[in-house]
Amino acid sequence: RKEVEQDPGPFNVPEGATVAFNCTYSNSASQSFFWYRQDCRKEPKLLMSVYSSGNEDGRFTAQLNRASQYISLLIRDSKLSDSATYLCVGLSGGYNKLIFGAGTRLAVHP
Amino acid sequence: DGGITQSPKYLFRKEGQNVTLSCEQNLNHDAMYWYRQDPGQGLRLIYYSQIVNDFQKGDIAEGYSVSREKKESFPLTVTSAQKNPTAFYLCASSLGQGTGELFFGEGSRLTVL
């Protein structure tokens, strides 16, 4: 089993829609979690950290469910500019390194 | 503006040749990393360095080498021993290891002909 797993998508949604991605993780990638955004053929950039109590940043909400070992990202009121690949990332406590999922592709259409 | 600069952006290499990818940062970060990205896979760690003159192998170090002679610079050499070198290579830095926030360069796309 991969340490961090994501549905590759693509998720095709109209502008204004709400879309959610899940990411499951194994015990080795379980200290802290983050969502990165990667535009096509560009470098990844940190979108937000994921806190145990859940956290929100504008239209984006991240949740962590340790009992079921998954992280979610909710995007409300999708914009065309949200089209990108979203990478789920876990910090491995044992090795103090980041473990990247393969990403979920989002395509927002008019 | 502070940031990470990778060069070249695109590189073509013949089989059997070594090639060196440059990575320079002016963020005053201690930790630097090299990742490889292949389609359908997550970023995989090649090498990382926490301080000058020190570096450690990541998950897929075979066929690669690095140096960290200056805090700002962390070049990666893709040697002829790397069996499948065609990939997108990303350099990153962070204030320290163990932080979730990495700052990436724009990447170097290597194609072996």
Backbone of each chain as ProteinMPNN parsed JSONL, in Angstrom:
{"seq_chain_A": "RKEVEQDPGPFNVPEGATVAFNCTYSNSASQSFFWYRQDCRKEPKLLMSVYSSGNEDGRFTAQLNRASQYISLLIRDSKLSDSATYLCVGLSGGYNKLIFGAGTRLAVHP", "coords_chain_A": {"N_chain_A": [[0.848, -1.201, 0.0], [0.517, 2.231, -0.829], [2.064, 4.998, 0.826], [0.792, 7.464, 0.928], [-2.236, 8.004, -0.545], [-4.166, 8.972, -3.341], [-7.102, 9.713, -5.238], [-6.691, 9.895, -8.636], [-8.3, 11.382, -10.344], [-9.507, 12.828, -13.462], [-11.356, 15.4, -11.742], [-14.073, 16.858, -12.991], [-15.685, 19.823, -12.907], [-18.319, 22.303, -12.84], [-18.002, 25.894, -12.88], [-18.437, 27.474, -9.739], [-19.253, 25.259, -8.388], [-19.114, 22.957, -5.608], [-16.458, 21.007, -4.507], [-14.861, 18.033, -3.387], [-11.924, 16.445, -2.225], [-10.447, 13.419, -1.236], [-7.867, 11.874, 0.713], [-5.939, 9.161, 1.591], [-3.901, 7.77, 4.175], [-1.017, 5.972, 5.345], [0.38, 4.592, 8.371], [3.01, 5.421, 8.431], [3.175, 7.928, 7.411], [2.223, 10.028, 9.115], [2.449, 12.235, 10.831], [2.079, 15.054, 10.381], [0.099, 17.005, 8.083], [-0.446, 18.25, 4.746], [-1.69, 20.273, 2.088], [-0.77, 20.701, -1.208], [-0.643, 22.693, -4.165], [-0.406, 22.167, -7.628], [0.193, 23.534, -10.658], [-0.191, 22.865, -14.185], [2.718, 21.489, -15.455], [4.285, 22.981, -13.776], [5.894, 24.076, -10.69], [5.157, 22.603, -7.445], [3.161, 24.275, -4.94], [2.694, 25.337, -1.596], [-0.518, 25.007, -0.379], [-2.194, 24.792, 1.92], [-1.856, 24.007, 5.42], [-2.902, 21.142, 7.325], [-4.887, 20.956, 10.049], [-5.575, 19.257, 13.123], [-8.066, 19.887, 14.153], [-9.399, 20.753, 12.019], [-9.415, 23.203, 9.422], [-9.818, 26.384, 7.823], [-9.467, 28.309, 4.9], [-10.415, 30.89, 3.385], [-12.13, 29.932, 0.567], [-11.412, 27.352, 0.886], [-11.33, 24.332, 2.702], [-9.831, 22.242, 5.026], [-9.676, 18.985, 6.353], [-8.951, 16.587, 8.897], [-9.004, 13.214, 9.623], [-8.139, 11.161, 11.908], [-8.848, 8.693, 12.928], [-9.909, 7.234, 10.814], [-7.907, 7.572, 9.089], [-7.675, 9.548, 6.991], [-7.459, 12.473, 4.937], [-9.057, 15.446, 3.947], [-9.952, 17.78, 1.379], [-11.858, 20.528, 0.764], [-13.361, 22.47, -1.66], [-15.054, 25.346, -2.132], [-17.45, 27.117, -4.195], [-16.151, 26.967, -6.813], [-13.579, 28.208, -8.917], [-12.434, 29.046, -12.237], [-9.724, 29.352, -12.114], [-8.989, 27.586, -10.177], [-8.364, 25.236, -11.31], [-6.142, 22.66, -11.389], [-3.588, 20.429, -10.13], [-3.922, 18.76, -7.1], [-1.97, 18.078, -4.41], [-1.619, 15.751, -1.877], [0.061, 15.654, 1.163], [2.099, 14.069, 3.516], [3.799, 14.243, 6.616], [6.387, 12.335, 7.67], [6.858, 11.123, 10.784], [8.78, 9.464, 11.863], [10.966, 9.532, 10.113], [11.174, 12.119, 9.545], [10.492, 13.351, 7.082], [8.903, 14.517, 4.069], [6.117, 13.015, 2.499], [4.752, 12.531, -0.555], [1.589, 12.406, -2.154], [0.3, 11.2, -5.322], [-1.358, 13.003, -6.47], [-4.426, 14.771, -7.23], [-6.327, 15.598, -9.944], [-7.974, 18.557, -10.836], [-10.433, 19.976, -12.838], [-11.963, 22.839, -13.683], [-14.768, 24.028, -15.329], [-16.353, 26.44, -17.553]], "CA_chain_A": [[0.0, 0.0, 0.0], [1.265, 3.476, -0.869], [1.989, 5.713, 2.089], [-0.23, 8.49, 0.759], [-2.973, 7.643, -1.758], [-5.194, 9.905, -3.794], [-7.795, 9.456, -6.484], [-6.036, 10.788, -9.606], [-9.259, 12.186, -11.079], [-9.806, 14.211, -13.108], [-12.655, 15.865, -11.3], [-14.535, 17.918, -13.894], [-16.806, 20.486, -12.241], [-18.611, 23.638, -13.377], [-17.746, 27.043, -11.999], [-19.407, 27.65, -8.673], [-19.539, 23.992, -7.709], [-18.31, 22.54, -4.459], [-15.802, 19.737, -4.815], [-14.06, 17.546, -2.261], [-10.963, 15.38, -2.484], [-9.953, 12.697, -0.076], [-6.532, 11.324, 0.632], [-5.734, 8.234, 2.705], [-2.49, 7.652, 4.506], [-0.605, 4.875, 6.208], [0.947, 5.056, 9.642], [4.347, 6.0, 8.295], [3.08, 9.331, 6.972], [1.087, 10.411, 9.956], [2.696, 13.247, 11.851], [1.39, 16.293, 9.987], [-0.379, 16.898, 6.715], [-0.486, 19.501, 4.006], [-2.14, 20.25, 0.7], [-0.039, 21.531, -2.152], [-1.267, 22.864, -5.473], [0.574, 22.171, -8.71], [-0.334, 23.835, -11.982], [0.369, 22.001, -15.222], [4.115, 21.668, -15.81], [4.888, 23.969, -12.88], [6.304, 23.525, -9.414], [4.13, 22.61, -6.395], [3.194, 25.361, -3.955], [1.887, 25.021, -0.422], [-1.864, 25.591, -0.338], [-2.535, 24.957, 3.328], [-1.591, 22.922, 6.352], [-4.118, 20.499, 7.806], [-4.83, 20.862, 11.502], [-6.431, 18.182, 13.649], [-9.416, 20.397, 14.405], [-9.924, 21.262, 10.757], [-9.101, 24.61, 9.226], [-10.417, 26.991, 6.644], [-8.749, 29.453, 4.35], [-11.275, 31.373, 2.31], [-13.028, 28.922, 0.006], [-10.795, 26.04, 1.075], [-11.427, 23.752, 4.036], [-9.096, 20.991, 5.164], [-10.074, 18.202, 7.519], [-8.127, 15.412, 9.189], [-9.704, 12.177, 10.385], [-7.069, 10.222, 12.276], [-9.405, 7.358, 13.184], [-10.052, 6.577, 9.516], [-6.663, 7.841, 8.36], [-7.799, 10.273, 5.738], [-7.464, 13.933, 4.924], [-9.916, 15.931, 2.879], [-9.88, 19.183, 0.961], [-13.127, 20.976, 0.199], [-13.274, 23.763, -2.344], [-16.399, 25.901, -2.392], [-17.549, 28.157, -5.228], [-14.979, 26.738, -7.661], [-13.22, 29.178, -9.963], [-11.632, 28.49, -13.327], [-8.322, 29.391, -11.679], [-8.711, 26.478, -9.256], [-7.945, 24.081, -12.109], [-4.761, 22.32, -11.04], [-3.472, 19.153, -9.431], [-3.788, 18.984, -5.664], [-1.124, 17.034, -3.834], [-1.746, 15.484, -0.452], [1.428, 15.431, 1.643], [2.224, 13.715, 4.923], [5.144, 14.329, 7.208], [6.697, 11.106, 8.38], [7.504, 11.475, 12.039], [9.96, 8.645, 12.104], [12.096, 9.894, 9.256], [11.177, 13.565, 9.408], [10.505, 13.735, 5.684], [7.596, 14.668, 3.464], [5.708, 11.962, 1.587], [3.788, 13.134, -1.471], [0.69, 11.626, -2.975], [0.476, 11.431, -6.757], [-2.134, 14.179, -6.859], [-5.77, 14.696, -7.789], [-6.476, 16.684, -10.916], [-9.257, 19.252, -10.861], [-10.67, 20.823, -14.007], [-13.18, 23.641, -13.524], [-15.148, 24.534, -16.656], [-17.364, 27.513, -17.5]], "C_chain_A": [[0.879, 1.244, 0.0], [1.063, 4.198, 0.454], [0.933, 6.805, 2.058], [-0.93, 8.221, -0.57], [-4.063, 8.648, -2.058], [-5.858, 9.366, -5.046], [-7.216, 10.406, -7.532], [-6.994, 11.713, -10.342], [-9.175, 11.89, -12.573], [-11.223, 14.407, -12.58], [-13.018, 17.042, -12.214], [-15.774, 18.556, -13.282], [-17.06, 21.831, -12.894], [-18.213, 24.717, -12.372], [-18.841, 27.149, -10.953], [-19.715, 26.381, -7.889], [-18.66, 23.843, -6.466], [-17.732, 21.166, -4.76], [-14.939, 19.337, -3.626], [-13.142, 16.423, -2.72], [-10.608, 14.712, -1.169], [-8.572, 12.147, -0.352], [-6.383, 10.386, 1.825], [-4.244, 8.064, 2.954], [-2.243, 6.435, 5.385], [0.097, 5.445, 7.433], [2.276, 5.768, 9.483], [4.314, 7.477, 7.913], [2.064, 10.052, 7.828], [1.361, 11.49, 10.991], [1.915, 14.528, 11.565], [1.026, 16.167, 8.518], [-0.534, 18.265, 6.084], [-1.138, 19.244, 2.665], [-1.275, 21.224, -0.093], [-0.848, 21.611, -3.433], [-0.156, 22.889, -6.513], [-0.146, 22.447, -10.024], [0.421, 23.013, -13.015], [1.798, 22.41, -15.574], [4.815, 22.762, -14.985], [5.287, 23.284, -11.579], [5.14, 23.515, -8.418], [4.303, 23.815, -5.478], [2.269, 24.999, -2.808], [0.554, 25.752, -0.481], [-2.259, 25.842, 1.118], [-2.074, 23.754, 4.14], [-2.927, 22.341, 6.787], [-3.992, 20.319, 9.305], [-5.851, 19.829, 11.978], [-7.874, 18.625, 13.813], [-10.083, 20.867, 13.124], [-9.607, 22.745, 10.628], [-9.592, 25.091, 7.873], [-9.56, 28.162, 6.203], [-9.549, 29.939, 3.153], [-12.222, 30.286, 1.846], [-12.533, 27.486, 0.253], [-10.909, 25.588, 2.532], [-10.694, 22.416, 4.059], [-9.536, 20.297, 6.445], [-9.143, 17.007, 7.656], [-8.943, 14.452, 10.025], [-8.675, 11.088, 10.708], [-7.61, 8.804, 12.474], [-9.504, 6.568, 11.876], [-8.849, 6.814, 8.614], [-6.921, 8.46, 6.993], [-7.826, 11.77, 5.997], [-8.378, 14.361, 3.779], [-9.64, 17.399, 2.6], [-11.189, 19.513, 0.271], [-12.926, 22.339, -0.424], [-14.697, 24.211, -2.664], [-16.329, 26.933, -3.5], [-16.344, 28.101, -6.178], [-14.815, 27.818, -8.714], [-12.426, 28.462, -11.058], [-10.174, 28.372, -12.898], [-7.978, 28.305, -10.65], [-8.248, 25.235, -9.999], [-6.453, 23.833, -11.902], [-4.764, 20.893, -10.512], [-3.203, 19.443, -7.969], [-3.076, 17.785, -5.044], [-1.342, 16.947, -2.336], [-0.362, 15.078, 0.057], [1.408, 15.127, 3.128], [3.652, 13.857, 5.384], [5.362, 13.085, 8.037], [7.455, 11.438, 9.647], [8.792, 10.727, 12.248], [11.18, 9.108, 11.334], [12.148, 11.393, 8.992], [11.261, 13.997, 7.944], [9.066, 13.782, 5.165], [7.334, 13.528, 2.495], [4.56, 12.506, 0.747], [2.882, 12.079, -2.1], [0.885, 11.997, -4.439], [-0.379, 12.582, -7.28], [-3.505, 13.836, -7.41], [-5.954, 15.886, -8.708], [-7.892, 17.228, -10.901], [-9.331, 20.108, -12.121], [-12.003, 21.528, -13.802], [-13.525, 24.243, -14.87], [-16.258, 25.577, -16.531], [-18.791, 26.949, -17.496]], "O_chain_A": [[1.866, 1.315, 0.733], [0.039, 4.039, 1.118], [0.255, 7.044, 3.057], [-0.281, 8.21, -1.616], [-4.781, 9.111, -1.171], [-5.237, 8.643, -5.825], [-7.248, 11.62, -7.331], [-6.566, 12.72, -10.906], [-8.797, 10.775, -12.934], [-12.149, 13.675, -12.93], [-12.354, 18.079, -12.208], [-16.807, 17.899, -13.152], [-16.142, 22.441, -13.442], [-18.106, 24.463, -11.172], [-20.02, 26.94, -11.243], [-20.365, 26.432, -6.845], [-17.631, 24.501, -6.307], [-18.443, 20.27, -5.214], [-14.362, 20.186, -2.947], [-13.537, 15.562, -3.506], [-10.487, 15.362, -0.13], [-8.165, 11.98, -1.502], [-6.671, 10.778, 2.956], [-3.43, 8.202, 2.04], [-3.139, 5.943, 6.07], [0.37, 6.643, 7.506], [2.634, 6.618, 10.298], [5.305, 8.189, 8.072], [1.122, 10.638, 7.295], [0.588, 11.648, 11.935], [1.179, 15.019, 12.421], [1.573, 15.33, 7.799], [-0.721, 19.279, 6.756], [-1.133, 18.118, 2.168], [-1.078, 22.38, 0.284], [-1.634, 20.717, -3.747], [0.881, 23.526, -6.329], [-1.001, 21.668, -10.445], [1.524, 22.529, -12.76], [2.045, 23.556, -15.949], [5.787, 23.376, -15.425], [5.056, 22.09, -11.385], [4.229, 24.334, -8.534], [5.41, 24.31, -5.263], [1.198, 24.427, -3.014], [0.511, 26.975, -0.617], [-2.612, 26.959, 1.496], [-1.924, 22.646, 3.624], [-3.967, 22.982, 6.632], [-3.101, 19.615, 9.781], [-6.855, 19.571, 11.313], [-8.798, 17.832, 13.633], [-11.223, 21.331, 13.154], [-9.54, 23.457, 11.63], [-9.756, 24.322, 6.926], [-9.006, 28.899, 7.018], [-9.373, 29.449, 2.038], [-13.024, 29.775, 2.628], [-13.192, 26.524, -0.143], [-10.627, 26.344, 3.462], [-10.92, 21.563, 3.201], [-9.741, 20.933, 7.479], [-8.619, 16.487, 6.671], [-9.516, 14.848, 11.039], [-8.388, 10.217, 9.886], [-6.906, 7.827, 12.215], [-9.213, 5.373, 11.844], [-8.795, 6.302, 7.496], [-6.447, 7.963, 5.972], [-8.155, 12.252, 7.081], [-8.448, 13.686, 2.752], [-9.167, 18.146, 3.457], [-11.579, 18.853, -0.692], [-12.388, 23.251, 0.204], [-15.436, 23.531, -3.376], [-15.288, 27.55, -3.724], [-15.612, 29.081, -6.32], [-15.784, 28.277, -9.318], [-11.829, 27.411, -10.827], [-9.478, 27.425, -13.264], [-6.813, 28.129, -10.296], [-7.787, 24.279, -9.376], [-5.617, 24.686, -12.203], [-5.804, 20.237, -10.456], [-2.358, 20.274, -7.637], [-3.526, 16.644, -5.147], [-1.259, 17.946, -1.621], [0.307, 14.248, -0.559], [0.777, 15.84, 3.907], [4.594, 13.619, 4.628], [4.624, 12.81, 8.983], [8.563, 11.971, 9.595], [9.775, 11.276, 12.746], [12.297, 9.078, 11.849], [13.047, 11.881, 8.307], [12.018, 14.908, 7.608], [8.153, 13.182, 5.732], [8.229, 13.121, 1.754], [3.52, 12.895, 1.28], [3.335, 11.013, -2.518], [1.55, 12.983, -4.757], [-0.161, 13.077, -8.385], [-3.72, 12.766, -7.978], [-5.763, 17.034, -8.307], [-8.87, 16.482, -10.947], [-8.41, 20.866, -12.429], [-13.051, 20.883, -13.754], [-12.687, 24.894, -15.495], [-17.001, 25.602, -15.55], [-19.756, 27.712, -17.454]]}, "seq_chain_B": "DGGITQSPKYLFRKEGQNVTLSCEQNLNHDAMYWYRQDPGQGLRLIYYSQIVNDFQKGDIAEGYSVSREKKESFPLTVTSAQKNPTAFYLCASSLGQGTGELFFGEGSRLTVL", "coords_chain_B": {"N_chain_B": [[13.651, 39.783, -5.166], [13.198, 36.94, -3.097], [13.992, 33.512, -3.7], [14.033, 30.323, -5.442], [16.182, 29.163, -7.873], [16.333, 27.219, -10.692], [18.299, 25.618, -13.142], [19.255, 24.031, -16.231], [15.969, 24.799, -17.67], [14.974, 23.056, -19.523], [16.413, 20.114, -20.785], [18.327, 18.085, -22.876], [19.713, 14.917, -23.265], [22.173, 12.599, -24.275], [22.213, 9.054, -24.115], [24.353, 7.627, -21.666], [25.725, 9.892, -20.98], [26.737, 12.157, -18.422], [24.919, 14.614, -16.558], [24.515, 17.822, -15.125], [22.346, 19.449, -12.943], [21.433, 22.642, -11.962], [20.851, 24.334, -8.86], [19.936, 27.091, -7.043], [19.484, 29.08, -4.162], [18.198, 31.981, -2.532], [17.041, 32.345, -0.116], [18.053, 32.007, 2.33], [17.812, 29.528, 3.502], [18.366, 26.577, 5.425], [17.962, 23.856, 4.787], [17.918, 21.796, 1.905], [16.601, 20.174, -1.024], [16.264, 17.522, -3.428], [13.93, 16.399, -5.729], [12.242, 13.989, -7.723], [9.849, 13.823, -10.297], [7.498, 11.803, -11.792], [5.072, 10.922, -14.299], [1.884, 10.242, -12.905], [2.88, 9.507, -10.49], [3.83, 10.265, -7.11], [5.955, 12.924, -5.859], [9.313, 11.969, -5.546], [11.938, 11.553, -3.256], [15.272, 12.345, -3.825], [17.87, 13.239, -2.928], [18.863, 14.957, 0.074], [19.806, 17.836, 2.015], [20.817, 19.114, 5.053], [22.568, 20.909, 6.129], [25.439, 22.878, 5.208], [27.991, 21.142, 3.468], [27.073, 18.658, 4.101], [25.005, 15.904, 3.346], [22.284, 13.657, 2.637], [21.164, 10.474, 1.426], [18.125, 10.056, -0.312], [15.07, 8.386, -1.121], [15.521, 7.355, -3.649], [18.272, 7.385, -4.542], [20.153, 6.155, -6.153], [22.347, 6.331, -8.88], [22.519, 9.035, -8.927], [24.185, 12.075, -7.855], [25.236, 14.546, -5.458], [26.267, 17.793, -4.207], [27.139, 20.019, -1.533], [28.485, 22.602, -1.15], [28.181, 25.256, -0.666], [25.85, 27.28, 1.138], [23.863, 28.309, -0.429], [23.672, 26.767, -2.687], [22.935, 23.724, -4.416], [23.684, 21.491, -6.322], [22.671, 18.909, -8.619], [23.796, 15.903, -9.978], [23.069, 13.883, -12.63], [23.899, 10.767, -13.333], [25.376, 8.471, -15.711], [24.738, 6.056, -14.744], [22.165, 6.059, -13.884], [19.241, 4.509, -14.574], [16.797, 5.219, -15.745], [16.512, 8.125, -16.536], [14.909, 10.148, -17.626], [12.766, 12.639, -16.703], [10.969, 14.952, -14.578], [12.639, 17.229, -12.687], [12.792, 18.523, -9.477], [13.909, 21.039, -7.353], [14.092, 21.999, -3.963], [13.692, 24.024, -1.011], [13.849, 24.573, 2.545], [13.237, 26.097, 5.76], [14.119, 24.45, 7.797], [14.682, 20.957, 8.282], [11.853, 18.837, 8.494], [9.836, 20.597, 8.487], [6.704, 21.416, 7.007], [6.548, 23.131, 4.918], [7.757, 23.562, 1.883], [9.734, 25.28, -0.464], [9.716, 25.483, -3.83], [11.776, 25.271, -6.775], [11.368, 26.133, -10.29], [11.697, 23.846, -11.689], [13.403, 21.312, -13.636], [13.356, 19.888, -16.746], [14.309, 16.894, -17.873], [15.315, 15.078, -20.653], [16.203, 12.051, -22.005], [17.773, 10.997, -24.871]], "CA_chain_B": [[12.743, 38.779, -4.621], [13.833, 35.689, -2.731], [13.428, 32.345, -4.351], [14.917, 29.234, -5.863], [16.393, 29.18, -9.314], [16.864, 25.994, -11.268], [18.655, 25.683, -14.549], [18.358, 24.62, -17.221], [14.562, 24.386, -17.572], [14.853, 21.884, -20.389], [17.734, 19.561, -21.093], [18.325, 16.832, -23.612], [20.991, 14.244, -23.038], [22.32, 11.297, -24.916], [22.495, 7.972, -23.164], [25.763, 7.492, -21.332], [26.298, 11.172, -20.574], [26.344, 12.748, -17.152], [24.417, 15.982, -16.683], [24.366, 18.468, -13.827], [21.261, 20.414, -12.816], [21.792, 23.673, -10.988], [19.818, 24.838, -7.953], [20.442, 28.17, -6.199], [18.425, 29.739, -3.4], [18.609, 33.165, -1.765], [16.083, 32.442, 0.986], [18.814, 31.735, 3.553], [17.319, 28.292, 4.086], [19.395, 25.582, 5.713], [17.687, 22.557, 4.174], [17.633, 21.765, 0.465], [16.14, 18.856, -1.439], [16.011, 17.223, -4.832], [12.861, 15.441, -5.977], [11.956, 13.594, -9.097], [8.418, 13.623, -10.511], [7.128, 11.054, -12.994], [3.612, 10.925, -14.463], [1.121, 9.279, -12.12], [3.552, 9.185, -9.224], [4.161, 11.381, -6.238], [7.353, 13.334, -5.853], [10.177, 11.042, -4.826], [13.11, 12.247, -2.747], [16.53, 11.807, -4.335], [18.861, 13.602, -1.923], [18.572, 16.166, 0.824], [20.929, 18.374, 2.776], [20.343, 19.959, 6.149], [23.547, 21.976, 6.34], [26.55, 22.888, 4.252], [28.954, 20.043, 3.532], [26.428, 17.434, 4.58], [23.81, 15.521, 2.602], [21.87, 12.271, 2.839], [20.401, 9.846, 0.351], [16.69, 9.899, -0.161], [14.529, 7.066, -1.455], [15.935, 6.878, -4.975], [19.547, 8.072, -4.78], [21.051, 5.429, -7.062], [22.531, 6.96, -10.183], [22.578, 10.491, -8.727], [25.126, 12.575, -6.86], [25.018, 15.95, -5.115], [27.264, 18.438, -3.352], [26.596, 21.19, -0.832], [29.674, 23.362, -0.749], [27.703, 26.572, -0.222], [24.483, 27.218, 1.644], [22.918, 28.722, -1.462], [23.758, 25.944, -3.89], [22.776, 22.278, -4.198], [23.58, 20.908, -7.664], [22.405, 17.477, -8.765], [24.337, 15.278, -11.176], [22.42, 12.656, -13.075], [24.994, 10.041, -13.966], [24.999, 7.463, -16.705], [24.281, 4.865, -14.022], [20.727, 6.186, -13.65], [18.666, 3.701, -15.659], [15.65, 5.851, -16.387], [16.668, 9.499, -16.062], [13.939, 11.107, -18.173], [11.827, 13.002, -15.636], [10.895, 16.354, -14.147], [13.412, 17.314, -11.449], [12.432, 19.69, -8.673], [14.734, 21.394, -6.21], [13.298, 22.717, -2.972], [14.393, 24.392, 0.218], [13.002, 24.895, 3.694], [14.003, 26.671, 6.863], [14.774, 23.334, 8.443], [14.021, 19.714, 7.943], [10.748, 18.551, 9.397], [8.763, 21.547, 8.238], [5.884, 21.007, 5.872], [6.538, 24.113, 3.851], [8.889, 23.566, 0.974], [9.709, 26.252, -1.549], [10.262, 24.776, -4.981], [12.161, 25.94, -8.0], [10.43, 25.888, -11.376], [11.917, 22.512, -12.208], [14.214, 21.053, -14.826], [12.805, 18.72, -17.448], [15.407, 16.181, -18.525], [14.928, 14.035, -21.601], [17.332, 11.281, -22.531], [17.45, 10.594, -26.233]], "C_chain_B": [[13.499, 37.509, -4.273], [13.184, 34.528, -3.442], [14.466, 31.305, -4.682], [14.987, 29.244, -7.378], [17.005, 27.863, -9.752], [17.239, 26.246, -12.712], [19.376, 24.415, -14.957], [16.919, 24.158, -17.014], [14.323, 23.121, -18.389], [16.25, 21.409, -20.776], [17.559, 18.235, -21.811], [19.708, 16.215, -23.479], [21.013, 12.938, -23.808], [22.593, 10.261, -23.837], [23.991, 7.879, -22.918], [26.422, 8.777, -20.887], [25.839, 11.54, -19.176], [25.81, 14.156, -17.423], [24.207, 16.548, -15.291], [23.274, 19.523, -13.884], [21.613, 21.373, -11.68], [20.598, 24.052, -10.126], [20.451, 25.851, -7.011], [19.27, 28.805, -5.46], [18.993, 30.931, -2.635], [17.633, 33.426, -0.628], [16.758, 32.259, 2.343], [18.288, 30.484, 4.272], [18.464, 27.315, 4.313], [19.195, 24.302, 4.906], [17.367, 22.695, 2.686], [17.389, 20.328, 0.041], [16.135, 18.756, -2.964], [14.947, 16.123, -4.906], [12.809, 15.132, -7.466], [10.451, 13.364, -9.203], [8.211, 12.924, -11.844], [5.606, 11.027, -13.095], [2.946, 9.846, -13.609], [1.762, 8.891, -10.808], [3.752, 10.443, -8.403], [5.615, 11.763, -6.38], [8.167, 12.338, -5.015], [11.497, 11.732, -4.497], [14.385, 11.562, -3.22], [17.632, 11.997, -3.29], [18.355, 14.804, -1.151], [19.784, 16.566, 1.646], [20.387, 19.314, 3.839], [21.287, 21.115, 6.427], [24.639, 21.858, 5.292], [27.488, 21.72, 4.539], [28.38, 18.763, 4.12], [25.199, 17.145, 3.744], [23.54, 14.039, 2.832], [21.103, 11.773, 1.635], [18.93, 9.841, 0.708], [16.283, 8.493, -0.564], [15.07, 6.484, -2.754], [17.257, 7.502, -5.392], [20.431, 7.393, -5.829], [21.122, 6.098, -8.432], [22.58, 8.481, -10.123], [23.691, 10.839, -7.752], [24.862, 14.057, -6.64], [26.249, 16.478, -4.376], [26.594, 19.614, -2.668], [27.778, 21.972, -0.252], [29.315, 24.757, -0.248], [26.257, 26.435, 0.224], [23.474, 27.452, 0.533], [22.759, 27.701, -2.585], [23.695, 24.451, -3.583], [22.62, 21.606, -5.569], [23.403, 19.391, -7.63], [23.025, 16.975, -10.056], [23.601, 13.979, -11.433], [23.47, 11.883, -13.854], [24.467, 9.017, -14.963], [24.504, 6.179, -16.036], [22.78, 4.906, -13.727], [20.011, 5.558, -14.836], [17.547, 4.392, -16.416], [15.618, 7.325, -16.003], [15.654, 10.506, -16.596], [12.868, 11.391, -17.133], [11.849, 14.511, -15.441], [11.568, 16.432, -12.787], [13.113, 18.628, -10.74], [13.373, 19.853, -7.503], [13.875, 22.189, -5.242], [14.176, 23.087, -1.786], [13.38, 24.641, 1.32], [13.891, 25.43, 4.805], [14.773, 25.601, 7.599], [14.075, 22.073, 8.024], [12.911, 19.448, 8.943], [9.628, 19.563, 9.295], [7.975, 21.093, 7.025], [5.936, 21.968, 4.721], [7.855, 24.072, 3.092], [8.667, 24.641, -0.078], [10.425, 25.606, -2.722], [10.762, 25.738, -6.042], [11.183, 25.546, -9.097], [10.652, 24.539, -12.053], [12.803, 22.471, -13.44], [13.691, 19.78, -15.47], [13.923, 18.087, -18.267], [14.843, 15.094, -19.431], [16.188, 13.355, -22.115], [16.944, 10.705, -23.875], [18.055, 9.23, -26.542]], "O_chain_B": [[14.338, 37.047, -5.046], [11.992, 34.548, -3.748], [15.621, 31.39, -4.263], [13.969, 29.323, -8.066], [18.051, 27.446, -9.254], [16.57, 27.001, -13.418], [20.038, 23.784, -14.133], [16.678, 23.217, -16.258], [13.565, 22.237, -17.989], [17.143, 22.209, -21.056], [16.76, 17.386, -21.415], [20.729, 16.898, -23.568], [19.992, 12.268, -23.964], [23.139, 10.573, -22.779], [24.795, 8.033, -23.837], [27.575, 8.756, -20.456], [24.701, 11.272, -18.79], [26.201, 14.803, -18.394], [23.772, 15.839, -14.384], [23.274, 20.385, -14.763], [22.031, 20.964, -10.597], [19.465, 24.086, -10.606], [21.38, 25.528, -6.272], [18.208, 29.041, -6.035], [20.125, 30.891, -2.153], [17.42, 34.57, -0.225], [16.105, 32.347, 3.382], [18.321, 30.404, 5.5], [19.4, 27.229, 3.518], [20.16, 23.73, 4.4], [16.638, 23.597, 2.273], [17.893, 19.388, 0.655], [16.018, 19.752, -3.678], [15.043, 15.084, -4.253], [13.261, 15.898, -8.318], [9.845, 12.778, -8.305], [8.68, 13.384, -12.885], [4.921, 11.101, -12.075], [3.38, 8.695, -13.588], [1.243, 8.038, -10.088], [3.831, 11.548, -8.94], [6.413, 11.02, -6.951], [7.756, 11.929, -3.93], [12.094, 12.402, -5.339], [14.559, 10.357, -3.041], [18.243, 11.032, -2.832], [17.53, 15.573, -1.643], [20.663, 15.754, 1.934], [19.589, 20.204, 3.546], [20.868, 22.172, 6.9], [24.738, 20.856, 4.583], [27.739, 21.365, 5.69], [29.119, 17.892, 4.579], [24.421, 18.056, 3.459], [24.44, 13.272, 3.173], [20.472, 12.547, 0.915], [18.544, 9.651, 1.861], [17.034, 7.535, -0.381], [15.077, 5.268, -2.941], [17.357, 8.084, -6.472], [21.366, 8.012, -6.337], [20.101, 6.389, -9.056], [22.673, 9.141, -11.158], [24.093, 10.017, -6.929], [24.334, 14.741, -7.517], [27.137, 15.723, -3.98], [25.599, 20.145, -3.161], [28.02, 21.987, 0.954], [30.072, 25.361, 0.512], [25.529, 25.57, -0.262], [22.382, 26.884, 0.535], [21.8, 27.774, -3.353], [24.31, 23.97, -2.63], [21.516, 21.196, -5.926], [23.909, 18.698, -6.746], [22.804, 17.557, -11.118], [23.521, 13.101, -10.574], [23.884, 12.313, -14.931], [23.268, 8.746, -15.033], [23.919, 5.318, -16.693], [22.194, 3.888, -13.359], [20.154, 6.017, -15.969], [17.376, 4.163, -17.613], [14.767, 7.731, -15.211], [15.553, 11.612, -16.065], [12.141, 10.485, -16.725], [12.636, 15.233, -16.053], [11.129, 15.784, -11.837], [13.176, 19.702, -11.337], [13.607, 18.909, -6.748], [13.021, 22.969, -5.663], [15.257, 22.531, -1.592], [12.203, 24.887, 1.058], [15.109, 25.251, 4.802], [15.926, 25.799, 7.982], [12.98, 22.122, 7.464], [13.03, 19.803, 10.116], [8.588, 19.414, 9.937], [8.52, 20.459, 6.121], [5.423, 21.666, 3.644], [8.904, 24.485, 3.585], [7.542, 24.873, -0.52], [11.593, 25.23, -2.622], [10.259, 26.851, -6.196], [10.283, 24.734, -8.879], [9.86, 24.14, -12.908], [12.935, 23.448, -14.176], [13.594, 18.734, -14.828], [14.416, 18.674, -19.23], [14.0, 14.297, -19.019], [17.115, 14.007, -22.597], [15.929, 10.021, -24.01], [17.89, 8.719, -27.65]]}, "name": "protein", "num_of_chains": 2, "seq": "RKEVEQDPGPFNVPEGATVAFNCTYSNSASQSFFWYRQDCRKEPKLLMSVYSSGNEDGRFTAQLNRASQYISLLIRDSKLSDSATYLCVGLSGGYNKLIFGAGTRLAVHPDGGITQSPKYLFRKEGQNVTLSCEQNLNHDAMYWYRQDPGQGLRLIYYSQIVNDFQKGDIAEGYSVSREKKESFPLTVTSAQKNPTAFYLCASSLGQGTGELFFGEGSRLTVL"}
